[in-house]
Amino acid sequence: MKLNALEGYLQEVRVFDNPKVHYEQYPTSAHLAARIVYTAANSYDDIEDKLVADLGCGCGMLGIAAFLMGAGHVTGLDIDADALGIAQANISKFEVPMDLVRSDITHPNPVDQDATASLIANEALLRRLSKTVDTVVMNPPFGTKPGNKGIDMAFLRAALTLATTAVYSLHKSSTRDYIRAKAKSWGATGQVLAELRFDVPQMYKFHKKKSVDIQVDLWRFQQDSC
């Protein structure tokens, strides 16, 4: 699938109805999602026929993109039941055979077993994921809100634990040196593939502008043992 066609499909993906600031929920745009997954698929062959996990999947944008680019199977994990409900609607619309797990990936045990029945949430699946995921794609929280400090690195560490091949992730460009050093301390090598603009729309009461562009890096991480 060509890049423009992929972005066109992703424009139809529904995003957050009522985003939650404490989870730092900002939707990954169709434009960014298309470029992340297209790069992983065409430059590194890390998507087609691969087992892909989308950590902090939100409404499923990156996971759906991975499926459209030929992923063998996709699993999305998120802590928020409301976001997963929207993701379920999206994967039904696109007819994507994607598993959804309600879990705090920084503490890998499913939460609140009363989640929507159609969502898979069980420890057995998470244990299986740790042995079978080839590629992780994610847009983790930046960790800028009170109580969230370090959450971006917690996501990265979890992703490196799961992925047997590579991790693709967005991080603020201002943290580049820190992220590279942190990955190295965990036995991984990180490469910045692109410098991108993350358009944050006016979503919360404290937002004063209609939109703000944040400079972000698209990273590819790989364990040194791979």
Rosetta silent file (secondary structure, phi, psi, omega in degrees, C-alpha in Angstrom):
SEQUENCE: MKLNALEGYLQEVRVFDNPKVHYEQYPTSAHLAARIVYTAANSYDDIEDKLVADLGCGCGMLGIAAFLMGAGHVTGLDIDADALGIAQANISKFEVPMDLVRSDITHPNPVDQDATASLIANEALLRRLSKTVDTVVMNPPFGTKPGNKGIDMAFLRAALTLATTAVYSLHKSSTRDYIRAKAKSWGATGQVLAELRFDVPQMYKFHKKKSVDIQVDLWRFQQDSC
SCORE:     score description
SCORE:     0.000 S_00000001
   1 L     0.000  135.485  179.066    0.000    0.000    0.000 S_00000001
   2 L   -74.749  156.841 -175.848    1.284    3.460   -0.894 S_00000001
   3 H   -57.897  -46.297 -178.339    1.833    6.055    1.823 S_00000001
   4 H   -63.966  -37.097  178.520   -0.935    8.381    0.660 S_00000001
   5 H   -66.668  -41.564  178.439   -3.422    5.528    0.474 S_00000001
   6 H   -61.021  -47.443  179.162   -2.525    4.398    3.993 S_00000001
   7 H   -61.228  -38.002  178.612   -2.993    7.902    5.376 S_00000001
   8 H   -61.265  -44.191  176.218   -6.318    8.155    3.568 S_00000001
   9 H   -60.991  -43.268 -174.831   -7.633    4.998    5.251 S_00000001
  10 H   -70.033  -19.671  175.939   -6.424    6.176    8.647 S_00000001
  11 L   -61.290  -20.611 -177.997   -8.306    9.457    8.293 S_00000001
  12 L   -89.063   -2.854 -179.465  -11.431    7.388    8.959 S_00000001
  13 L   -76.213  126.217  178.948  -10.214    6.120   12.346 S_00000001
  14 L   -72.316  140.074 -179.993  -12.262    7.563   15.201 S_00000001
  15 L  -111.845 -170.937 -172.920  -10.265    9.249   17.978 S_00000001
  16 L   -57.018  135.157  172.215  -10.954   10.140   21.629 S_00000001
  17 L   -81.101  -47.462 -179.729  -14.409   11.475   22.505 S_00000001
  18 L  -133.682   81.622 -176.675  -13.378   12.709   25.948 S_00000001
  19 L   -61.549  148.279 -176.033   -9.587   12.521   26.285 S_00000001
  20 L  -108.454  117.452 -173.970   -8.177   12.171   29.799 S_00000001
  21 H   -65.559  -32.348 -177.901   -5.391   14.543   30.676 S_00000001
  22 H   -68.566  -19.294  172.944   -3.998   12.349   33.478 S_00000001
  23 H   -94.975    1.240 -176.256   -3.238    9.699   30.855 S_00000001
  24 L    52.683   50.832 -177.722   -1.812   12.384   28.538 S_00000001
  25 L   -82.430  106.305  173.645   -4.177   11.240   25.811 S_00000001
  26 L  -127.133  125.134 -174.785   -3.315   12.989   22.570 S_00000001
  27 L   -67.233  139.190  170.787   -4.364   11.236   19.353 S_00000001
  28 L   -75.738  120.253 -176.939   -1.713   10.059   16.938 S_00000001
  29 L   -66.903  157.714  175.664   -2.706   11.730   13.679 S_00000001
  30 H   -59.201  -36.583 -179.847   -3.295    9.718   10.526 S_00000001
  31 H   -61.400  -49.255 -179.505   -0.369   11.624    9.003 S_00000001
  32 H   -69.303  -45.309 -178.067    2.082   10.565   11.723 S_00000001
  33 H   -59.102  -42.271 -179.944    0.761    7.021   12.087 S_00000001
  34 H   -61.244  -42.777 -177.720    1.065    6.414    8.358 S_00000001
  35 H   -71.020  -37.046  178.157    4.675    7.578    8.299 S_00000001
  36 H   -61.981  -53.446 -173.832    5.702    5.580   11.350 S_00000001
  37 H   -74.209  -36.348  177.590    4.294    2.295   10.122 S_00000001
  38 H   -61.612  -41.227  177.856    5.146    2.859    6.454 S_00000001
  39 H   -63.601  -46.059  179.562    8.776    3.444    7.434 S_00000001
  40 H   -60.644  -37.485 -176.933    8.852    0.325    9.611 S_00000001
  41 H   -76.341  -45.934 -169.876    7.337   -1.726    6.792 S_00000001
  42 H   -94.254  -27.518  179.912    9.237   -0.468    3.776 S_00000001
  43 H   -90.791  -25.923 -173.617   12.618    0.572    5.131 S_00000001
  44 H  -130.282   -2.733 -179.525   13.143   -2.286    7.597 S_00000001
  45 L    54.717   42.632 -177.577   10.615   -5.028    6.746 S_00000001
  46 L  -103.145    9.384 -177.332    9.426   -4.990   10.368 S_00000001
  47 L  -120.674  -53.467 -173.626    5.642   -5.128    9.734 S_00000001
  48 E   -58.803  125.991  179.546    4.579   -7.520    6.964 S_00000001
  49 L    64.702   10.713 -179.554    3.749  -10.977    8.374 S_00000001
  50 L   -94.873  157.573  173.224    5.133   -9.872   11.745 S_00000001
  51 E   -90.097  115.798 -170.496    3.476  -10.084   15.163 S_00000001
  52 E  -115.275  139.091  173.800    3.006   -6.462   16.174 S_00000001
  53 E  -119.544  137.263  176.395    2.074   -4.887   19.510 S_00000001
  54 E  -110.885  104.919 -177.334    0.796   -1.324   19.933 S_00000001
  55 E   -87.616  132.623 -173.156    1.539   -0.207   23.506 S_00000001
  56 L    64.886   49.028 -167.299   -0.726    2.516   24.850 S_00000001
  57 L   -67.644  -18.282 -178.841   -2.823    1.900   21.763 S_00000001
  58 L    56.998 -122.747 -177.163   -5.553    4.404   22.608 S_00000001
  59 L   -89.820    5.747  171.676   -8.127    4.234   19.836 S_00000001
  60 L    95.382   11.037 -173.687   -6.055    1.816   17.758 S_00000001
  61 H   -56.734  -52.809 -176.824   -4.536    4.113   15.132 S_00000001
  62 H   -68.680  -38.157  178.879   -1.052    2.564   14.966 S_00000001
  63 H   -63.824  -42.061  177.877   -2.317   -0.997   15.286 S_00000001
  64 H   -65.030  -40.398  176.734   -4.770   -0.520   12.443 S_00000001
  65 H   -59.491  -42.040  179.313   -2.000    1.013   10.339 S_00000001
  66 H   -62.537  -42.238  178.233    0.155   -2.050   11.005 S_00000001
  67 H   -61.960  -44.780 -178.706   -2.644   -4.373    9.897 S_00000001
  68 H   -63.361  -24.877  177.660   -3.202   -2.365    6.716 S_00000001
  69 L   -93.646   12.836  169.300    0.514   -2.723    5.961 S_00000001
  70 L    98.624   15.630  178.821    0.316   -6.494    6.209 S_00000001
  71 E   -57.233  143.192  178.820    1.059   -7.385    9.839 S_00000001
  72 L   -68.287  -38.041  175.794    0.507  -11.049   10.602 S_00000001
  73 E  -160.638  149.653 -179.329   -1.285  -10.183   13.835 S_00000001
  74 E  -129.671  136.960  172.966   -1.720   -7.084   15.986 S_00000001
  75 E  -124.444  130.785  177.373   -2.318   -6.712   19.723 S_00000001
  76 E  -111.036  134.936  179.346   -3.175   -3.369   21.302 S_00000001
  77 E  -122.768  134.834  176.981   -2.692   -2.660   25.002 S_00000001
  78 E  -155.776  153.286 -178.890   -4.056    0.298   26.945 S_00000001
  79 L   -83.636  -20.062 -170.609   -5.049    1.102   30.522 S_00000001
  80 L   -97.702  117.218 -178.501   -8.196    3.059   29.586 S_00000001
  81 H   -64.750  -35.055 -179.981  -11.414    1.118   29.013 S_00000001
  82 H   -65.346  -43.225  177.785  -13.070    4.055   27.226 S_00000001
  83 H   -62.877  -40.970  179.529  -10.239    4.299   24.708 S_00000001
  84 H   -66.836  -30.470  175.158  -10.371    0.549   24.155 S_00000001
  85 H   -63.081  -41.381  176.341  -14.107    0.806   23.540 S_00000001
  86 H   -67.822  -40.550  177.437  -13.410    3.226   20.691 S_00000001
  87 H   -59.461  -40.436  179.056  -10.603    0.983   19.469 S_00000001
  88 H   -61.789  -41.539  177.532  -13.049   -1.928   19.401 S_00000001
  89 H   -63.875  -39.527  179.636  -15.438    0.115   17.263 S_00000001
  90 H   -66.170  -44.601 -177.652  -12.591    1.038   14.923 S_00000001
  91 H   -71.288  -26.733  174.135  -11.312   -2.493   14.444 S_00000001
  92 H   -68.869  -41.925  179.605  -14.873   -3.681   13.822 S_00000001
  93 H   -62.486  -43.127 -177.481  -15.305   -0.969   11.185 S_00000001
  94 H   -88.891   -2.594 -178.575  -12.037   -1.864    9.458 S_00000001
  95 L    55.863   49.295 -179.770  -12.530   -5.610   10.039 S_00000001
  96 L   -96.480  122.234  177.758   -9.132   -5.843   11.718 S_00000001
  97 L   -78.958   71.683 -172.917   -8.454   -9.113   13.608 S_00000001
  98 E  -114.193  128.256  175.184   -6.740   -7.241   16.437 S_00000001
  99 E   -79.798  141.665  176.292   -6.649   -8.344   20.076 S_00000001
 100 E  -120.038  130.797 -178.338   -7.208   -5.647   22.694 S_00000001
 101 E  -121.915  126.137  173.307   -5.841   -5.964   26.214 S_00000001
 102 E   -88.710  109.623 -174.956   -6.736   -3.661   29.068 S_00000001
 103 E  -159.739  147.850  168.616   -3.517   -3.439   31.013 S_00000001
 104 L   -85.725  105.946 -172.069   -1.035   -1.031   32.544 S_00000001
 105 L   -67.321  -16.685  176.419    1.978   -2.052   30.490 S_00000001
 106 L   -79.741  -13.262  172.696    4.331   -0.674   33.120 S_00000001
 107 L  -135.570   87.870 -163.832    2.874   -3.293   35.508 S_00000001
 108 L   -70.204   62.900  169.350    2.064   -6.210   33.158 S_00000001
 109 L  -134.669  130.863 -179.019   -1.088   -7.591   34.764 S_00000001
 110 E   -55.919  147.809 -179.861   -4.526   -6.880   33.284 S_00000001
 111 L  -111.909  152.429  172.897   -6.679   -4.476   35.316 S_00000001
 112 L    47.363   84.508 -175.860  -10.391   -4.503   36.128 S_00000001
 113 L   -67.337   -2.112  176.740  -11.620   -7.805   34.774 S_00000001
 114 L   -87.942   14.431  177.470  -15.084   -6.253   34.232 S_00000001
 115 L   -59.730  162.728 -178.011  -13.814   -4.599   31.044 S_00000001
 116 L   -45.757  133.011 -172.594  -15.925   -4.964   27.909 S_00000001
 117 L   -57.394  -30.821 -177.513  -16.438   -8.655   27.215 S_00000001
 118 L   -75.173   -9.555  179.193  -15.108   -8.339   23.681 S_00000001
 119 L   -92.029  132.486  179.664  -11.761   -7.130   24.989 S_00000001
 120 L   -83.694  125.216  179.552   -9.211   -9.806   25.815 S_00000001
 121 L  -144.339   93.170  179.459   -7.618   -9.269   29.245 S_00000001
 122 L  -152.863  149.487 -175.750   -5.776  -12.204   30.744 S_00000001
 123 H   -63.345  -32.499 -178.678   -2.351  -12.963   32.089 S_00000001
 124 H   -61.119  -40.814  179.950   -1.833  -15.888   29.725 S_00000001
 125 H   -65.324  -41.825  179.786   -1.992  -13.607   26.692 S_00000001
 126 H   -64.355  -38.369  177.232    0.498  -11.178   28.209 S_00000001
 127 H   -64.390  -39.779  178.519    2.892  -14.011   28.980 S_00000001
 128 H   -65.170  -39.044 -179.770    2.569  -15.215   25.398 S_00000001
 129 H   -57.933  -39.180 -176.076    3.214  -11.699   24.095 S_00000001
 130 H   -65.258  -11.949 -179.043    6.561  -11.536   25.846 S_00000001
 131 H  -112.599  -13.068 -170.660    7.739  -14.461   23.716 S_00000001
 132 H  -123.621   -7.287 -179.189    6.079  -13.817   20.373 S_00000001
 133 L   -75.220  125.749  175.337    6.033  -10.074   19.589 S_00000001
 134 L   -84.033  -50.863 -170.626    8.332   -9.175   16.718 S_00000001
 135 E  -130.594  136.624  172.493    7.730   -5.437   16.525 S_00000001
 136 E  -110.162  133.352  170.949    6.341   -2.805   18.889 S_00000001
 137 E  -119.791  138.542 -177.588    4.901    0.466   17.588 S_00000001
 138 E  -163.395  154.396  171.076    3.892    3.147   20.067 S_00000001
 139 L  -126.237   82.912 -172.437    3.315    6.794   20.837 S_00000001
 140 L   -73.816  161.822  172.612    3.831    6.802   24.611 S_00000001
 141 L   -57.690  147.243 -179.738    2.907    9.615   27.015 S_00000001
 142 L   -76.987  -18.036 -179.573    5.666   12.218   27.220 S_00000001
 143 L    78.643   32.081 -177.370    5.594   12.182   31.017 S_00000001
 144 L   -96.530  -10.976 -178.410    5.081   15.929   31.372 S_00000001
 145 L   -92.282  151.802  178.466    2.075   15.845   33.716 S_00000001
 146 L   -53.441  133.102 -179.563    2.314   15.588   37.530 S_00000001
 147 L    88.105   -9.782 -177.487    2.611   11.968   38.577 S_00000001
 148 L  -107.416    6.421 -177.137    3.677   10.825   35.105 S_00000001
 149 L   -57.175  129.389  178.827    7.391   11.573   35.292 S_00000001
 150 L    85.205   -0.099 -176.771    9.362    8.787   33.663 S_00000001
 151 H   -66.184  -31.660  178.354    6.317    7.097   32.098 S_00000001
 152 H   -63.422  -37.943  178.679    7.845    7.439   28.620 S_00000001
 153 H   -75.314  -30.858  175.293   10.867    5.449   29.743 S_00000001
 154 H   -64.305  -40.233  175.898    8.664    2.872   31.469 S_00000001
 155 H   -62.461  -45.616 -177.435    6.907    2.343   28.125 S_00000001
 156 H   -63.244  -41.957 -179.711   10.220    2.037   26.318 S_00000001
 157 H   -64.528  -41.210  177.668   11.571   -0.500   28.776 S_00000001
 158 H   -62.823  -41.784 -179.712    8.391   -2.580   28.492 S_00000001
 159 H   -63.029  -42.366  179.132    8.577   -2.395   24.696 S_00000001
 160 H   -66.204  -28.820  176.396   12.198   -3.544   24.661 S_00000001
 161 H   -70.300  -38.082 -176.444   11.214   -6.451   26.889 S_00000001
 162 H   -79.789  -45.579 -169.204    8.437   -7.521   24.512 S_00000001
 163 L   -75.727  130.033  175.849    9.935   -6.948   21.062 S_00000001
 164 L   -91.475  -13.598 -178.447   12.234   -9.582   19.615 S_00000001
 165 L  -117.840  -63.024 -174.595   13.076   -7.460   16.558 S_00000001
 166 E  -157.273  158.124  175.382   12.473   -3.714   16.901 S_00000001
 167 E  -122.971  130.203  174.221   10.614   -0.921   18.666 S_00000001
 168 E  -112.875  127.084 -172.200    9.294    2.160   16.865 S_00000001
 169 E  -150.951  149.558  175.407    8.431    5.039   19.149 S_00000001
 170 E  -100.635  134.979  176.629    7.870    8.805   19.240 S_00000001
 171 E  -143.539  151.356  179.074    9.677   10.933   21.836 S_00000001
 172 E   -58.487  134.746 -177.820   10.217   14.656   22.307 S_00000001
 173 H   -60.602  -29.716 -178.414   13.303   15.798   20.423 S_00000001
 174 H   -65.847  -15.533 -178.642   14.490   17.696   23.495 S_00000001
 175 H  -102.564   12.913 -170.243   15.033   14.358   25.280 S_00000001
 176 H   -55.912  -51.068 -177.136   17.121   12.783   22.506 S_00000001
 177 H   -63.686  -40.187 -179.981   20.437   12.444   24.323 S_00000001
 178 H   -63.734  -43.942 -178.039   18.781   11.132   27.473 S_00000001
 179 H   -65.260  -42.442  179.331   16.783    8.530   25.561 S_00000001
 180 H   -61.128  -43.005  179.827   19.807    7.297   23.643 S_00000001
 181 H   -67.232  -39.051 -179.379   21.779    6.905   26.882 S_00000001
 182 H   -65.757  -44.666  178.670   18.874    5.195   28.644 S_00000001
 183 H   -60.551  -42.205  179.349   18.406    2.701   25.827 S_00000001
 184 H   -60.883  -38.577 -179.912   22.130    1.950   25.851 S_00000001
 185 H   -66.661  -20.817  177.742   21.989    1.257   29.596 S_00000001
 186 L   -97.578   11.076  177.629   19.313   -1.359   28.851 S_00000001
 187 L    78.468   29.051 -179.085   21.418   -3.055   26.191 S_00000001
 188 E  -128.310  154.801  176.166   19.674   -1.479   23.202 S_00000001
 189 E  -111.445  131.602  179.120   20.705    0.795   20.359 S_00000001
 190 E  -113.263  139.362  178.861   18.451    3.645   19.282 S_00000001
 191 E  -127.237  128.729  175.420   18.445    5.388   15.922 S_00000001
 192 E   -80.917  116.394 -177.681   16.520    8.572   15.095 S_00000001
 193 E   -88.506  -29.560 -177.314   14.846    7.911   11.754 S_00000001
 194 E  -162.283  149.830  170.752   13.072   11.237   11.350 S_00000001
 195 E  -102.236  123.462 -172.447   12.348   14.549   13.031 S_00000001
 196 E  -126.385  166.635  174.725    8.615   15.189   12.933 S_00000001
 197 E  -109.506  123.004  177.689    6.044   17.694   14.113 S_00000001
 198 E   -97.075  110.377 -178.793    3.377   16.423   16.490 S_00000001
 199 E   -82.799  111.370  178.530    0.330   18.652   16.091 S_00000001
 200 E   -98.494  111.560 -179.747   -1.445   18.906   19.460 S_00000001
 201 E   -75.191  169.262  178.091   -4.957   20.332   18.976 S_00000001
 202 L   -75.135   97.103 -172.922   -6.825   22.406   21.560 S_00000001
 203 L  -112.866  -28.848 -173.858   -8.242   19.512   23.593 S_00000001
 204 L  -119.197  160.821 -176.118   -8.083   20.531   27.247 S_00000001
 205 L   -59.449  -32.845 -177.314   -9.187   23.594   29.221 S_00000001
 206 L   -79.265   -5.570  177.032   -5.610   24.674   29.907 S_00000001
 207 L   -76.103  122.847 -177.725   -4.825   24.831   26.177 S_00000001
 208 L   -95.346  -22.696 -177.982   -4.686   28.483   25.134 S_00000001
 209 L  -109.284  156.105  179.859   -3.927   27.978   21.438 S_00000001
 210 L   -63.993  -32.406  175.953   -5.919   26.167   18.765 S_00000001
 211 E  -161.316  154.441  178.384   -2.939   23.922   18.119 S_00000001
 212 E  -135.409  134.014  175.738    0.711   23.573   19.070 S_00000001
 213 E   -92.184  125.640  176.440    3.469   21.800   17.149 S_00000001
 214 E  -109.656  130.956  178.252    5.824   19.718   19.291 S_00000001
 215 E   -75.076  122.799 -179.717    9.116   18.571   17.821 S_00000001
 216 E  -129.527  155.795  175.188    9.364   14.794   18.116 S_00000001
 217 E  -107.029  138.324  168.052   11.780   12.110   16.979 S_00000001
 218 E   -92.589  116.819 -178.180   10.776    8.842   15.385 S_00000001
 219 E  -104.569  148.987  164.505   13.080    6.236   16.921 S_00000001
 220 E  -120.686  121.066  179.026   13.902    2.677   15.995 S_00000001
 221 E  -110.777  145.990  178.098   15.303    0.666   18.894 S_00000001
 222 E  -145.995  134.018  176.211   16.860   -2.767   18.721 S_00000001
 223 E   -63.480  138.612 -177.554   18.351   -4.944   21.429 S_00000001
 224 L   -62.127  -20.903 -179.841   22.090   -5.321   20.881 S_00000001
 225 L   -82.319   -9.381 -177.654   21.686   -9.097   21.071 S_00000001
 226 L   -70.023    0.000    0.000   19.315   -9.139   18.080 S_00000001
